[in-house]
């Protein structure tokens, strides 16, 4: 048996650092504006988010008066390509879409032409 007086006391916990903890730091607390370009590469987009990203991208490109854009979906087994084309077929401001030229991705990318804005 040990005597209570022979036990060393536990050290006091360190005080919490001031300011936000590193566990909940958001490197982007505010929305980050990303420049809109005429090419969207879906390789960096998680598949579960791809449809929403494509829809938003197309709406914004049309709103900003792009004449045409290209979406790179990759060759794979065609799942992303089919999803992109289903979205395109439902948008009334899309004039046409087709496989990109071989030098721009071939069947791994789709080129979209928008209708002109009404005057």
C-alpha positions in Angstrom: 0.0 0.0 0.0 1.2 3.5 -0.8 0.7 6.4 1.5 -1.4 9.3 0.0 1.4 11.7 0.9 3.9 9.9 -1.2 1.9 10.3 -4.4 2.9 13.2 -6.6 0.1 15.6 -7.6 -1.0 15.6 -11.2 0.2 18.7 -13.1 -2.5 21.2 -13.8 -3.7 21.2 -17.4 -2.2 23.8 -19.7 -4.4 26.8 -20.4 -6.1 26.8 -23.8 -4.4 28.9 -26.3 -6.1 32.2 -27.1 -8.0 32.5 -30.4 -9.5 29.7 -32.6 -8.1 26.2 -32.1 -6.3 24.5 -34.9 -9.1 21.9 -34.9 -11.7 24.2 -36.3 -9.7 26.6 -38.4 -11.4 27.2 -41.8 -8.8 28.4 -44.3 -11.6 30.0 -46.3 -14.1 31.5 -43.8 -15.6 33.6 -46.7 -16.5 32.3 -50.1 -13.5 32.3 -52.5 -14.1 33.8 -56.0 -12.7 31.6 -58.7 -12.2 33.2 -62.1 -14.6 31.7 -64.6 -12.9 30.2 -67.7 -14.1 28.6 -70.9 -12.9 25.1 -69.7 -14.1 23.1 -66.8 -12.1 20.0 -65.9 -14.2 17.5 -63.8 -11.2 15.4 -62.8 -10.8 17.4 -59.6 -14.5 17.3 -58.8 -15.9 14.4 -56.6 -18.4 12.4 -58.7 -21.2 13.1 -56.1 -20.8 16.8 -56.7 -20.2 16.8 -60.5 -23.8 17.3 -61.7 -24.3 20.3 -59.5 -21.0 21.8 -60.5 -21.7 21.3 -64.2 -25.2 22.9 -63.8 -23.9 25.9 -61.9 -20.9 26.3 -64.3 -23.1 26.3 -67.4 -25.6 28.8 -65.9 -22.8 31.2 -64.9 -21.1 30.9 -68.3 -24.3 31.7 -70.1 -25.0 34.6 -67.6 -21.6 36.0 -68.4 -22.2 35.8 -72.2 -19.7 33.0 -73.0 -20.3 31.9 -76.6 -18.9 28.4 -76.1 -17.3 26.3 -73.4 -15.6 22.9 -73.0 -16.2 20.4 -70.2 -13.5 17.8 -69.7 -15.1 14.7 -68.2 -12.5 12.1 -69.1 -12.8 9.0 -71.2 -13.3 6.3 -68.6 -16.4 4.2 -69.1 -18.6 7.2 -70.0 -20.5 7.8 -66.8 -19.4 11.5 -66.4 -19.9 12.0 -70.2 -23.5 10.8 -70.0 -24.2 12.9 -66.9 -22.9 16.0 -68.7 -25.0 15.3 -71.8 -28.1 14.7 -69.8 -27.7 18.1 -68.1 -27.0 19.8 -71.4 -30.1 18.2 -73.1 -32.3 19.9 -70.4 -31.0 23.4 -70.7 -32.9 25.7 -73.0 -29.9 28.1 -73.5 -27.7 25.4 -75.0 -27.6 25.6 -78.7 -25.6 22.5 -79.4 -23.0 20.1 -77.9 -20.6 17.5 -79.3 -17.3 15.7 -78.7 -14.4 18.0 -78.6 -11.9 17.9 -81.5 -9.2 15.3 -81.0 -6.6 18.0 -80.0 -9.0 19.3 -77.3 -9.8 16.0 -75.7 -11.9 14.1 -78.3 -14.6 12.0 -76.7 -13.1 12.8 -73.3 -14.5 16.3 -73.5 -17.7 18.0 -74.7 -17.9 21.3 -76.4 -21.0 23.4 -75.8 -22.3 26.3 -77.8 -24.8 28.6 -76.1 -27.8 30.4 -77.7 -27.4 34.1 -78.1 -29.1 36.2 -75.4 -32.3 37.8 -76.5 -31.9 41.5 -77.2 
